């Protein structure tokens, strides 16, 4: 910065720095005021405002002397059964059994007759993508065979399924 200022106003860096150190009035070179040091300060502003974070919470105990002046959690919040690993979700096995019972353990896709009580190739599919706890309701689940379930997830094909309790067929894609 001093190189640029010295070149712009036709003086040396030494001259520019010496004039700043010598007086507290605005520094002027060739009659032009460059900098007013009276408004300058050595204080720094408070830390930047931080975005929300999953480990920050106003209801928990704060860490003494926190540099941001915010409340931080002191421990890990624990496992959230809705983040990942379907087999670790609590209660999902009960819903699977109830949905299969409701659908008579048959694939609900139109034109598919796969299923039966001895059938293990059936899976339960979420009609609306799983984003919250409410998406695990039985009304949002339908029984599909592995072939139809594969068509829903891995092809551009739309599968029409019937769902007991609904009047209109579902379009699964």
C-alpha positions in Angstrom: 0.0 0.0 0.0 2.8 2.4 0.8 4.5 1.7 -2.5 1.4 2.5 -4.4 0.7 5.7 -2.3 4.2 7.0 -2.7 4.2 6.4 -6.4 0.8 8.0 -6.8 1.7 11.2 -4.9 5.3 11.5 -6.1 7.2 10.9 -2.9 9.3 8.2 -1.3 8.0 5.5 1.0 10.3 6.9 3.7 8.8 10.4 3.3 5.3 9.0 3.5 5.9 6.9 6.6 7.9 9.7 8.4 5.1 12.2 7.9 2.5 9.7 9.3 4.7 9.1 12.3 5.5 12.8 12.9 2.0 14.2 13.2 -1.6 13.3 13.9 -3.1 15.6 11.4 -4.1 14.5 8.0 -1.0 13.4 6.0 -0.6 15.6 2.9 1.8 15.3 0.0 2.0 18.1 -2.5 -1.0 19.8 -0.9 -3.3 16.7 -1.2 -4.6 15.1 2.0 -3.9 11.4 1.9 -4.9 9.8 5.2 -6.5 11.1 8.3 -4.9 9.1 11.1 -7.3 10.4 13.7 -10.0 8.0 12.6 -7.7 5.1 12.6 -7.7 2.7 15.5 -5.8 -0.4 16.6 -9.0 -2.1 17.8 -10.4 -5.0 15.9 -14.0 -5.7 15.3 -15.8 -8.6 17.0 -15.5 -11.9 15.3 -17.5 -12.5 12.1 -21.1 -13.5 12.4 -21.3 -17.3 12.0 -23.9 -19.3 10.1 -26.0 -21.7 12.0 -24.3 -24.9 12.9 -25.7 -28.3 14.1 -23.6 -28.2 17.2 -24.5 -24.6 18.2 -27.6 -24.3 20.4 -28.8 -21.5 22.7 -30.4 -24.0 25.2 -27.2 -25.8 26.2 -24.4 -24.7 28.6 -21.9 -22.3 27.1 -18.2 -22.8 27.1 -16.6 -20.2 29.4 -14.6 -17.7 27.4 -16.0 -18.6 24.0 -14.2 -16.5 21.4 -17.4 -15.9 19.5 -19.6 -15.1 22.4 -22.0 -17.8 21.4 -23.3 -20.9 23.1 -21.7 -24.1 22.1 -22.6 -27.7 22.9 -20.0 -29.4 24.9 -20.7 -32.9 23.6 -21.9 -34.8 20.6 -25.7 -34.6 20.2 -26.1 -38.4 19.8 -27.3 -40.5 16.9 -30.1 -39.3 14.8 -32.1 -42.3 13.5 -33.2 -40.4 10.4 -29.8 -39.4 9.0 -28.6 -42.7 7.5 -28.5 -46.5 7.8 -32.0 -47.7 7.3 -31.4 -50.9 9.3 -30.5 -48.7 12.4 -33.8 -46.7 12.3 -35.9 -47.5 15.3 -39.4 -48.8 14.5 -38.9 -49.2 10.8 -39.3 -53.0 11.0 -42.8 -52.5 12.6 -43.8 -50.3 9.8 -42.5 -52.7 7.2 -44.5 -55.6 8.6 -47.7 -53.5 9.0 -47.4 -52.1 5.4 -46.8 -55.7 4.0 -49.8 -56.9 6.0 -52.0 -54.0 4.7 -50.9 -54.7 1.1 -51.4 -58.5 1.6 -47.7 -59.1 0.9 -48.2 -58.4 -2.8 -46.5 -56.0 -5.1 -48.8 -53.0 -5.6 -47.5 -52.0 -9.0 -50.1 -52.2 -11.8 -49.8 -55.5 -13.8 -47.4 -57.2 -11.4 -48.5 -60.3 -9.5 -45.3 -60.9 -7.5 -45.8 -61.7 -3.9 -47.2 -64.1 -1.4 -46.7 -64.9 2.2 -43.6 -66.9 1.5 -42.1 -64.2 -0.7 -38.9 -62.5 0.4 -38.3 -60.5 -2.7 -40.6 -57.7 -1.6 -39.5 -54.3 -0.3 -41.3 -51.3 1.1 -40.9 -48.1 -0.8 -41.4 -44.5 0.3 -43.9 -42.8 -2.0 -42.6 -39.3 -1.1 -38.9 -39.0 -0.6 -37.8 -39.5 3.0 -36.9 -36.0 4.4 -38.5 -36.0 7.9 -40.1 -38.2 10.6 -43.5 -37.8 9.0 -42.3 -39.5 5.8 -42.2 -42.8 7.7 -46.0 -42.9 8.1 -47.7 -46.0 6.7 -49.7 -43.8 4.3 -46.4 -42.9 2.7 -45.2 -46.5 2.2 -46.1 -49.1 -0.5 -45.0 -52.7 -1.1 -43.1 -53.4 -4.3 -41.3 -56.4 -5.7 -37.6 -56.0 -6.3 -38.1 -55.6 -10.1 -40.6 -52.8 -9.8 -38.6 -51.2 -7.0 -35.5 -51.3 -9.3 -37.6 -49.7 -12.1 -38.7 -46.8 -9.8 -35.1 -46.0 -8.7 -32.9 -46.9 -11.6 -34.8 -46.2 -14.8 -36.8 -43.2 -16.2 -39.9 -45.4 -16.3 -42.9 -44.4 -14.2 -44.5 -47.2 -12.2 -48.2 -47.0 -11.4 -49.1 -48.6 -8.1 -52.3 -49.0 -6.2 -52.4 -48.2 -2.5 -55.1 -49.4 -0.2 -56.8 -46.5 1.5 -56.3 -44.2 -1.6 -58.8 -43.8 -4.4 -56.4 -42.9 -7.1 -53.4 -44.9 -8.3 -49.9 -43.5 -7.5 -47.3 -42.5 -10.0 -43.9 -43.6 -8.7 -40.8 -42.3 -10.5 
